[in-house]
């Protein structure tokens, strides 16, 4: 089945990057890992760049639902929604160790299709978090909202990495602790802005 073979090739690319790094990708290594002949690679992809774009799109589709937290229309629930957003995003990242490791390692590489696609995904997450921050502290300045959104994205990536490394066992407790600290900061920052 063509679709199954294509999926095995995409998984082999991801596994190769995870194990050996981006610089070790060859069509031969990927085909061997996928259990197909090297010419089969070219039945599915024109080039390794096109294959990498497909991997990036596939992984983005896997991660997007988890990295797209919902904002709440209820102001009194905004802090709870923020905590749930951090938990949901972090859990989404750590669900598949291979995907998470490749994402975290390559998310800043704007020279690769993976890095560019994941940069867009991270930007989308940052904007969703900014929207939630504004709900928690409606009077917060745009600059402070952007700062807190950046902190939330960093918390998501940091906790995912710490969980994968075995430094954080209780992910729910860690996300709750970090989220509450940021909510306190948002509310403090908002009240200072109100006072000024």
Residue pairs with C-beta under 8 A, 6 or more apart in sequence:
2 43
2 44
5 34
5 36
5 40
5 43
5 44
6 44
8 34
8 35
8 36
9 30
9 31
9 34
9 36
9 40
9 41
9 44
9 45
9 51
10 51
10 54
10 55
10 58
11 34
12 30
12 31
12 33
12 34
13 25
13 30
13 51
13 52
13 55
14 55
14 59
14 98
14 99
14 102
15 33
15 98
16 24
16 25
16 29
16 30
16 33
17 25
17 102
17 105
17 106
17 114
18 98
18 101
18 102
22 106
22 109
22 112
22 114
25 48
25 52
26 48
27 38
27 41
27 42
27 48
28 38
30 41
30 48
30 51
31 37
31 38
31 40
31 41
32 38
34 40
41 51
44 51
45 51
45 54
49 113
52 112
52 113
52 114
53 113
53 117
55 113
55 114
56 113
56 114
56 116
56 117
56 118
57 117
59 99
59 102
59 103
59 114
59 117
59 118
60 117
60 118
60 120
60 121
62 96
62 99
63 92
63 93
63 99
63 103
63 121
64 121
64 124
65 92
66 88
66 89
66 91
66 92
66 93
66 95
67 89
67 92
67 93
67 121
67 124
67 125
67 128
67 156
68 124
68 125
68 128
69 81
69 84
69 85
69 86
69 88
69 89
69 128
69 129
69 132
70 81
70 85
71 81
71 128
71 131
71 132
71 135
72 78
72 80
72 81
72 132
72 135
75 135
75 138
78 132
78 135
78 136
79 136
79 179
79 180
79 183
81 132
81 135
82 132
82 133
82 135
82 136
82 152
82 179
82 182
82 183
83 175
83 176
83 179
83 180
83 183
85 128
85 129
85 132
85 152
86 152
86 155
86 156
86 159
86 175
86 178
86 179
87 171
87 172
87 175
87 176
87 179
89 125
89 156
90 155
90 156
90 159
90 160
90 163
90 171
90 175
91 171
93 99
93 100
93 103
93 104
93 156
93 157
93 160
94 100
94 160
94 163
94 164
94 171
97 164
100 160
100 164
101 164
102 114
103 118
104 157
104 160
104 161
104 164
106 112
106 114
106 115
106 118
107 115
107 118
107 119
107 122
107 157
108 115
108 119
109 115
110 116
110 119
122 153
125 153
125 156
126 149
126 150
126 153
127 149
129 148
129 149
129 152
129 153
130 145
130 146
130 148
130 149
132 152
133 140
133 145
133 148
133 149
133 152
133 186
134 140
134 145
136 183
136 186
136 187
136 190
137 144
137 145
137 186
137 187
137 189
137 190
138 190
139 190
139 193
139 194
140 148
140 186
140 189
140 190
140 193
141 189
141 193
144 186
144 189
144 190
144 193
148 182
148 185
148 186
148 189
151 182
151 185
152 182
155 175
155 178
155 179
155 182
159 168
159 171
159 174
159 175
159 178
162 168
162 174
163 169
163 171
163 174
168 174
